[in-house]
């Protein structure tokens, strides 16, 4: 569990990372040393503006958040790179994940509680737990969209070779 002070620090690190990409500045920010999977999500006017993450902890969490914030701002292929004049209108969200665990059937996913990972034929896609609430999709709709996100047919999640993992996430963000 990440306490309120650490959440505030991680959000500050994410924002500073994006700001200093434009202005230059120090990357040496002390923080949480634990290694956990995490995603940084940027929104603008209530709409997704960028989201990048790792399913596993690669670096200490504070460093990973620094890198992911910049990647969400400038490297999410679905969006043009963030412009400096957009800085004031973006909101940053962070999802810190539990270790993904295999599940035997997609019917075991708990919408709004579990994040889901689908792996099939060398392809993989992930949805964070909050996607269910944001979209209002049913489980079959989520799984079809997850299949498409992995570059597979919409019904690929029904393939007998499909593998599934579930995880939970602590989700927090700027007001």
C-alpha positions as CSV (number, residue, x, y, z in Angstrom):
1,X,0.0,0.0,0.0
2,X,1.3,3.4,-0.9
3,X,0.7,6.1,1.7
4,X,-0.7,9.6,0.9
5,X,2.7,11.3,1.2
6,X,4.3,8.8,-1.2
7,X,1.4,9.2,-3.7
8,X,1.9,13.0,-3.6
9,X,5.6,12.5,-4.2
10,X,5.1,10.2,-7.1
11,X,2.6,12.6,-8.8
12,X,5.0,15.4,-8.3
13,X,7.8,13.3,-9.9
14,X,5.6,12.6,-12.9
15,X,4.7,16.2,-13.4
16,X,8.3,17.4,-12.9
17,X,9.5,14.8,-15.5
18,X,7.2,16.2,-18.1
19,X,7.9,19.8,-17.3
20,X,11.7,19.4,-17.3
21,X,11.4,17.7,-20.8
22,X,10.6,21.3,-22.0
23,X,12.7,23.3,-19.6
24,X,15.6,21.1,-18.6
25,X,16.4,20.2,-15.0
26,X,17.5,17.7,-12.5
27,X,16.4,14.1,-12.7
28,X,17.7,13.2,-9.3
29,X,14.6,12.9,-7.2
30,X,14.6,10.6,-4.2
31,X,11.6,8.4,-3.6
32,X,10.1,4.9,-3.3
33,X,12.7,2.2,-3.9
34,X,10.3,-0.7,-4.3
35,X,10.0,-2.2,-7.8
36,X,6.4,-2.7,-9.0
37,X,4.7,-2.6,-12.3
38,X,3.1,0.9,-12.9
39,X,1.4,2.9,-15.6
40,X,1.2,6.7,-16.0
41,X,-1.9,8.0,-17.6
42,X,-2.4,11.5,-18.9
43,X,-5.8,13.0,-19.5
44,X,-7.0,16.2,-21.0
45,X,-10.5,17.5,-20.7
46,X,-11.6,14.1,-19.4
47,X,-10.1,12.2,-22.4
48,X,-7.1,10.0,-22.6
49,X,-4.0,11.9,-23.8
50,X,-1.4,9.2,-23.2
51,X,-0.8,6.1,-21.2
52,X,2.4,4.0,-20.9
53,X,3.4,1.4,-18.3
54,X,5.3,-1.7,-17.4
55,X,3.6,-4.9,-16.1
56,X,6.6,-5.5,-13.9
57,X,8.9,-3.4,-11.8
58,X,12.0,-2.6,-13.9
59,X,13.5,0.1,-11.8
60,X,12.8,1.7,-8.4
61,X,9.2,3.1,-8.5
62,X,10.2,6.8,-8.4
63,X,12.6,6.3,-11.4
64,X,10.1,4.2,-13.3
65,X,7.3,6.9,-12.8
66,X,9.8,9.6,-14.1
67,X,10.4,7.6,-17.2
68,X,6.8,6.5,-17.8
69,X,5.5,10.1,-17.4
70,X,7.8,11.2,-20.2
71,X,6.9,8.2,-22.3
72,X,3.1,8.9,-21.9
73,X,3.6,12.5,-22.8
74,X,5.9,12.0,-25.8
75,X,6.0,8.4,-27.0
76,X,2.4,7.0,-26.9
77,X,2.0,6.2,-30.6
78,X,-1.8,6.9,-30.4
79,X,-1.2,10.6,-29.8
80,X,1.0,13.4,-31.0
81,X,3.7,14.4,-28.5
82,X,2.5,16.7,-25.8
83,X,3.0,20.4,-26.5
84,X,4.3,22.8,-23.8
85,X,1.1,24.8,-24.0
86,X,-0.9,21.7,-22.9
87,X,1.0,21.3,-19.6
88,X,-1.6,23.2,-17.6
89,X,-4.5,21.3,-19.0
90,X,-3.3,17.7,-18.5
91,X,-4.1,15.6,-15.4
92,X,-1.8,12.8,-14.3
93,X,-2.9,9.5,-13.0
94,X,-0.7,6.7,-11.7
95,X,-1.6,3.0,-11.3
96,X,0.8,0.9,-9.2
97,X,0.2,-2.8,-9.8
98,X,0.2,-6.0,-7.9
99,X,2.1,-8.9,-9.4
100,X,0.0,-10.4,-12.2
101,X,-1.2,-13.9,-11.5
102,X,-2.4,-16.5,-14.1
103,X,-6.1,-17.3,-14.1
104,X,-7.7,-20.4,-15.6
105,X,-10.6,-18.8,-17.3
106,X,-11.5,-15.2,-18.5
107,X,-14.8,-15.6,-16.6
108,X,-12.8,-15.2,-13.4
109,X,-12.0,-11.5,-14.2
110,X,-13.8,-9.2,-11.8
111,X,-14.7,-6.1,-13.8
112,X,-13.6,-2.9,-12.1
113,X,-11.4,-4.8,-9.7
114,X,-9.0,-6.8,-11.8
115,X,-6.7,-5.6,-14.6
116,X,-6.5,-8.1,-17.4
117,X,-3.7,-9.4,-19.5
118,X,-4.2,-11.5,-22.6
119,X,-1.4,-13.4,-24.3
120,X,-1.8,-15.4,-27.5
121,X,0.4,-16.3,-30.4
122,X,3.2,-14.1,-29.2
123,X,1.0,-11.1,-28.8
124,X,0.0,-9.4,-25.5
125,X,-2.4,-6.7,-24.4
126,X,-3.4,-5.2,-21.0
127,X,-6.3,-3.2,-19.6
128,X,-6.0,-1.5,-16.2
129,X,-8.8,-2.2,-13.7
130,X,-10.4,1.2,-14.2
131,X,-11.0,0.6,-17.9
132,X,-14.2,-1.4,-17.1
133,X,-15.7,1.6,-15.2
134,X,-14.5,4.1,-17.8
135,X,-16.1,2.2,-20.7
136,X,-19.0,0.5,-19.1
137,X,-18.2,-2.6,-21.2
138,X,-19.4,-6.1,-20.3
139,X,-16.8,-8.8,-19.8
140,X,-17.2,-10.1,-23.3
141,X,-16.9,-6.6,-24.7
142,X,-13.7,-6.0,-22.6
143,X,-12.2,-9.3,-23.8
144,X,-13.0,-8.5,-27.5
145,X,-11.5,-5.0,-27.2
146,X,-8.4,-6.6,-25.4
147,X,-8.1,-9.0,-28.3
148,X,-8.1,-6.2,-30.8
149,X,-5.6,-4.2,-28.7
150,X,-3.3,-7.2,-29.0
151,X,-3.7,-7.1,-32.8
152,X,-5.8,-10.2,-32.8
153,X,-9.4,-11.0,-34.0
154,X,-12.1,-9.8,-31.7
155,X,-13.0,-13.4,-30.7
156,X,-9.4,-14.4,-30.2
157,X,-9.9,-14.4,-26.4
158,X,-12.0,-17.6,-26.9
159,X,-9.0,-19.5,-28.4
160,X,-8.0,-22.5,-26.3
161,X,-4.4,-21.3,-26.4
162,X,-5.2,-17.9,-25.0
163,X,-3.6,-17.2,-21.6
164,X,-4.9,-14.8,-19.0
165,X,-3.5,-13.0,-16.0
166,X,-5.2,-10.8,-13.5
167,X,-3.8,-8.0,-11.3
168,X,-5.0,-5.2,-9.1
169,X,-3.8,-1.6,-9.0
170,X,-3.6,1.3,-6.6
171,X,-4.9,4.1,-8.7
172,X,-4.4,7.8,-7.7
173,X,-4.1,11.0,-9.5
174,X,-4.1,14.8,-9.6
175,X,-7.4,16.4,-8.7
